[in-house]
Amino acid sequence: MSAKAILVVAKHGKNLHLLTDFLDDQGYDPWPASSIKEVDKTLRETDTLDMALIDVTGFGDSIWDRCERIRKGGVPFFIISPRKTGKAEEKSLSKGARDVLTKPLEKKRLLKLVEIILGE
């Protein structure tokens, strides 16, 4: 059985690297993207994404269009945010996110969410 593909979006290299390495260590196939251009490329080139983790920090409003495309593609996703505000949560959920995860991410909880979403 092949590893489940997870789109990992984060503008900040360190956050992207940490999340990608963590998922890789857990046996998943992370697809990192640190720019809107990379997100678009991944969405164009693969139709096998199983889920997405999207850190919206630093992207501006253009990231929400990508969330909409991901949702329309039937891919479950979570938004990662520095803090959980009512406005951020409302925007995220209105674009189809399953939930908003706040930084710092708790690895155990993140892994459990990934397992539940991917049916493992």
CYANA upper distance limits for C-alpha pairs under 8 A (distance plus 0.5 A):
  3 ALA  CA     27 GLY  CA      6.88
  3 ALA  CA     28 TYR  CA      5.51
  3 ALA  CA     29 ASP  CA      5.97
  4 LYS  CA     28 TYR  CA      5.79
  4 LYS  CA     29 ASP  CA      6.15
  4 LYS  CA     49 LEU  CA      8.02
  4 LYS  CA     50 ASP  CA      6.49
  4 LYS  CA    118 LEU  CA      8.27
  5 ALA  CA     28 TYR  CA      6.90
  5 ALA  CA     29 ASP  CA      5.11
  5 ALA  CA     30 PRO  CA      6.26
  5 ALA  CA     31 TRP  CA      7.36
  5 ALA  CA     48 THR  CA      7.37
  5 ALA  CA     49 LEU  CA      5.50
  5 ALA  CA     50 ASP  CA      5.80
  5 ALA  CA     51 MET  CA      7.38
  6 ILE  CA     28 TYR  CA      7.68
  6 ILE  CA     29 ASP  CA      6.58
  6 ILE  CA     30 PRO  CA      5.27
  6 ILE  CA     31 TRP  CA      6.37
  6 ILE  CA     49 LEU  CA      6.43
  6 ILE  CA     50 ASP  CA      6.35
  6 ILE  CA     51 MET  CA      5.48
  6 ILE  CA     52 ALA  CA      5.69
  6 ILE  CA     53 LEU  CA      7.75
  7 LEU  CA     30 PRO  CA      6.40
  7 LEU  CA     31 TRP  CA      5.15
  7 LEU  CA     32 PRO  CA      6.58
  7 LEU  CA     33 ALA  CA      7.89
  7 LEU  CA     49 LEU  CA      7.29
  7 LEU  CA     51 MET  CA      6.92
  7 LEU  CA     52 ALA  CA      4.94
  7 LEU  CA     53 LEU  CA      6.72
  7 LEU  CA     54 ILE  CA      8.36
  8 VAL  CA     16 LEU  CA      7.53
  8 VAL  CA     19 LEU  CA      7.94
  8 VAL  CA     20 THR  CA      7.30
  8 VAL  CA     30 PRO  CA      6.81
  8 VAL  CA     31 TRP  CA      6.24
  8 VAL  CA     32 PRO  CA      5.25
  8 VAL  CA     33 ALA  CA      6.60
  8 VAL  CA     52 ALA  CA      6.39
  8 VAL  CA     53 LEU  CA      5.50
  8 VAL  CA     54 ILE  CA      6.55
  9 VAL  CA     16 LEU  CA      7.32
  9 VAL  CA     32 PRO  CA      6.49
  9 VAL  CA     33 ALA  CA      5.33
  9 VAL  CA     34 SER  CA      6.30
  9 VAL  CA     35 SER  CA      8.22
  9 VAL  CA     39 VAL  CA      7.82
  9 VAL  CA     52 ALA  CA      8.24
  9 VAL  CA     53 LEU  CA      6.72
  9 VAL  CA     54 ILE  CA      5.15
  9 VAL  CA     55 ASP  CA      6.25
  9 VAL  CA     56 VAL  CA      8.36
 10 ALA  CA     15 ASN  CA      6.99
 10 ALA  CA     16 LEU  CA      5.63
 10 ALA  CA     32 PRO  CA      8.38
 10 ALA  CA     33 ALA  CA      7.03
 10 ALA  CA     34 SER  CA      5.60
 10 ALA  CA     35 SER  CA      8.13
 10 ALA  CA     54 ILE  CA      6.93
 10 ALA  CA     55 ASP  CA      5.40
 10 ALA  CA     56 VAL  CA      7.46
 10 ALA  CA     57 THR  CA      7.86
 11 LYS  CA     15 ASN  CA      8.44
 11 LYS  CA     16 LEU  CA      7.74
 11 LYS  CA     33 ALA  CA      8.32
 11 LYS  CA     34 SER  CA      5.06
 11 LYS  CA     35 SER  CA      6.71
 11 LYS  CA     55 ASP  CA      7.94
 11 LYS  CA     56 VAL  CA      8.36
 11 LYS  CA     57 THR  CA      7.37
 11 LYS  CA     58 GLY  CA      6.77
 11 LYS  CA     59 PHE  CA      7.48
 12 HIS  CA     16 LEU  CA      6.77
 12 HIS  CA     34 SER  CA      7.51
 13 GLY  CA     17 HIS  CA      6.46
 13 GLY  CA     34 SER  CA      7.59
 14 LYS  CA     18 LEU  CA      6.60
 15 ASN  CA     19 LEU  CA      6.65
 16 LEU  CA     20 THR  CA      6.45
 16 LEU  CA     32 PRO  CA      7.32
 16 LEU  CA     33 ALA  CA      8.27
 16 LEU  CA     34 SER  CA      7.70
 17 HIS  CA     21 ASP  CA      6.45
 18 LEU  CA     22 PHE  CA      6.58
 19 LEU  CA     23 LEU  CA      6.73
 20 THR  CA     24 ASP  CA      6.57
 20 THR  CA     30 PRO  CA      6.18
 20 THR  CA     31 TRP  CA      8.16
 20 THR  CA     32 PRO  CA      7.12
 21 ASP  CA     25 ASP  CA      6.52
 22 PHE  CA     26 GLN  CA      6.88
 23 LEU  CA     27 GLY  CA      7.05
 23 LEU  CA     28 TYR  CA      5.89
 23 LEU  CA     29 ASP  CA      7.66
 23 LEU  CA     30 PRO  CA      6.85
 24 ASP  CA     28 TYR  CA      5.57
 24 ASP  CA     29 ASP  CA      6.48
 24 ASP  CA     30 PRO  CA      6.80
 31 TRP  CA     42 THR  CA      8.20
 33 ALA  CA     38 GLU  CA      5.61
 33 ALA  CA     39 VAL  CA      6.05
 33 ALA  CA     42 THR  CA      8.40
 34 SER  CA     38 GLU  CA      7.02
 34 SER  CA     39 VAL  CA      8.10
 35 SER  CA     39 VAL  CA      6.84
 35 SER  CA     59 PHE  CA      8.34
 36 ILE  CA     40 ASP  CA      6.60
 36 ILE  CA     59 PHE  CA      8.23
 36 ILE  CA     62 SER  CA      8.06
 36 ILE  CA     63 ILE  CA      7.44
 37 LYS  CA     41 LYS  CA      6.68
 38 GLU  CA     42 THR  CA      6.65
 39 VAL  CA     43 LEU  CA      6.66
 39 VAL  CA     66 ARG  CA      8.10
 40 ASP  CA     44 ARG  CA      6.58
 40 ASP  CA     66 ARG  CA      8.13
 41 LYS  CA     45 GLU  CA      6.53
 42 THR  CA     46 THR  CA      6.48
 43 LEU  CA     47 ASP  CA      7.62
 43 LEU  CA     70 ILE  CA      8.38
 49 LEU  CA     75 VAL  CA      7.23
 50 ASP  CA     75 VAL  CA      6.54
 50 ASP  CA     76 PRO  CA      7.79
 50 ASP  CA    118 LEU  CA      7.54
 51 MET  CA     75 VAL  CA      5.74
 51 MET  CA     76 PRO  CA      5.47
 51 MET  CA     77 PHE  CA      5.99
 51 MET  CA    117 ILE  CA      8.30
 51 MET  CA    118 LEU  CA      8.13
 52 ALA  CA     75 VAL  CA      7.59
 52 ALA  CA     76 PRO  CA      6.97
 52 ALA  CA     77 PHE  CA      4.99
 52 ALA  CA     78 PHE  CA      6.96
 53 LEU  CA     77 PHE  CA      6.19
 53 LEU  CA     78 PHE  CA      5.56
 53 LEU  CA     79 ILE  CA      6.62
 53 LEU  CA     80 ILE  CA      7.47
 54 ILE  CA     77 PHE  CA      7.81
 54 ILE  CA     78 PHE  CA      6.70
 54 ILE  CA     79 ILE  CA      5.39
 54 ILE  CA     80 ILE  CA      6.19
 55 ASP  CA     79 ILE  CA      6.36
 55 ASP  CA     80 ILE  CA      4.82
 55 ASP  CA     81 SER  CA      6.52
 56 VAL  CA     60 GLY  CA      8.08
 56 VAL  CA     63 ILE  CA      7.31
 56 VAL  CA     79 ILE  CA      7.30
 56 VAL  CA     80 ILE  CA      6.88
 56 VAL  CA     81 SER  CA      6.81
 57 THR  CA     81 SER  CA      7.04
 57 THR  CA     82 PRO  CA      7.91
 59 PHE  CA     63 ILE  CA      6.43
 61 ASP  CA     65 ASP  CA      8.04
 62 SER  CA     66 ARG  CA      7.54
 63 ILE  CA     67 CYS  CA      6.87
 64 TRP  CA     68 GLU  CA      6.74
 64 TRP  CA     95 LYS  CA      7.50
 65 ASP  CA     69 ARG  CA      6.91
 66 ARG  CA     70 ILE  CA      6.63
 67 CYS  CA     71 ARG  CA      6.60
 67 CYS  CA     95 LYS  CA      6.78
 67 CYS  CA     96 GLY  CA      7.87
 67 CYS  CA     97 ALA  CA      8.31
 68 GLU  CA     72 LYS  CA      6.62
 68 GLU  CA     95 LYS  CA      6.12
 68 GLU  CA     96 GLY  CA      7.53
 69 ARG  CA     73 GLY  CA      6.63
 70 ILE  CA     74 GLY  CA      7.12
 70 ILE  CA     75 VAL  CA      6.12
 70 ILE  CA     76 PRO  CA      8.18
 70 ILE  CA     77 PHE  CA      8.28
 71 ARG  CA     75 VAL  CA      6.10
 71 ARG  CA     76 PRO  CA      7.16
 71 ARG  CA     77 PHE  CA      8.12
 71 ARG  CA     95 LYS  CA      7.86
 71 ARG  CA     96 GLY  CA      6.28
 71 ARG  CA     97 ALA  CA      8.24
 76 PRO  CA     96 GLY  CA      8.49
 76 PRO  CA     97 ALA  CA      7.52
 76 PRO  CA     98 ARG  CA      7.26
 76 PRO  CA    117 ILE  CA      7.92
 77 PHE  CA     96 GLY  CA      8.17
 77 PHE  CA     97 ALA  CA      5.80
 77 PHE  CA     98 ARG  CA      6.47
 77 PHE  CA     99 ASP  CA      8.44
 78 PHE  CA     97 ALA  CA      5.70
 78 PHE  CA     98 ARG  CA      5.99
 78 PHE  CA     99 ASP  CA      5.90
 78 PHE  CA    100 VAL  CA      6.45
 78 PHE  CA    101 LEU  CA      7.46
 79 ILE  CA     92 SER  CA      7.08
 79 ILE  CA     97 ALA  CA      6.86
 79 ILE  CA     98 ARG  CA      8.46
 79 ILE  CA     99 ASP  CA      6.98
 79 ILE  CA    100 VAL  CA      5.30
 79 ILE  CA    101 LEU  CA      6.57
 80 ILE  CA    100 VAL  CA      6.27
 80 ILE  CA    101 LEU  CA      5.24
 80 ILE  CA    102 THR  CA      6.20
 80 ILE  CA    103 LYS  CA      7.48
 81 SER  CA     88 ALA  CA      8.48
 81 SER  CA    100 VAL  CA      7.30
 81 SER  CA    101 LEU  CA      6.71
 81 SER  CA    102 THR  CA      5.51
 81 SER  CA    103 LYS  CA      6.73
 82 PRO  CA    102 THR  CA      5.98
 82 PRO  CA    103 LYS  CA      5.54
 82 PRO  CA    104 PRO  CA      8.14
 83 ARG  CA    102 THR  CA      5.80
 83 ARG  CA    103 LYS  CA      7.23
 84 LYS  CA     88 ALA  CA      7.16
 84 LYS  CA     89 GLU  CA      6.97
 84 LYS  CA    100 VAL  CA      7.47
 84 LYS  CA    101 LEU  CA      8.04
 84 LYS  CA    102 THR  CA      6.59
 85 THR  CA     89 GLU  CA      6.54
 86 GLY  CA     90 GLU  CA      6.47
 87 LYS  CA     91 LYS  CA      6.65
 88 ALA  CA     92 SER  CA      6.55
 89 GLU  CA     93 LEU  CA      6.52
 89 GLU  CA     99 ASP  CA      8.09
 89 GLU  CA    100 VAL  CA      6.61
 90 GLU  CA     94 SER  CA      6.46
 91 LYS  CA     95 LYS  CA      6.83
 92 SER  CA     96 GLY  CA      7.10
 92 SER  CA     97 ALA  CA      5.94
 92 SER  CA     99 ASP  CA      7.95
 92 SER  CA    100 VAL  CA      7.48
 93 LEU  CA     97 ALA  CA      5.29
 93 LEU  CA     98 ARG  CA      7.15
 93 LEU  CA     99 ASP  CA      7.16
 93 LEU  CA    100 VAL  CA      8.44
101 LEU  CA    105 LEU  CA      7.55
105 LEU  CA    109 ARG  CA      8.44
105 LEU  CA    110 LEU  CA      7.43
106 GLU  CA    110 LEU  CA      6.61
107 LYS  CA    111 LEU  CA      6.52
108 LYS  CA    112 LYS  CA      6.78
109 ARG  CA    113 LEU  CA      6.74
110 LEU  CA    114 VAL  CA      6.71
111 LEU  CA    115 GLU  CA      6.63
112 LYS  CA    116 ILE  CA      6.66
113 LEU  CA    117 ILE  CA      6.63
114 VAL  CA    118 LEU  CA      6.50
115 GLU  CA    119 GLY  CA      6.33
115 GLU  CA    120 GLU  CA      5.36
116 ILE  CA    120 GLU  CA      6.69
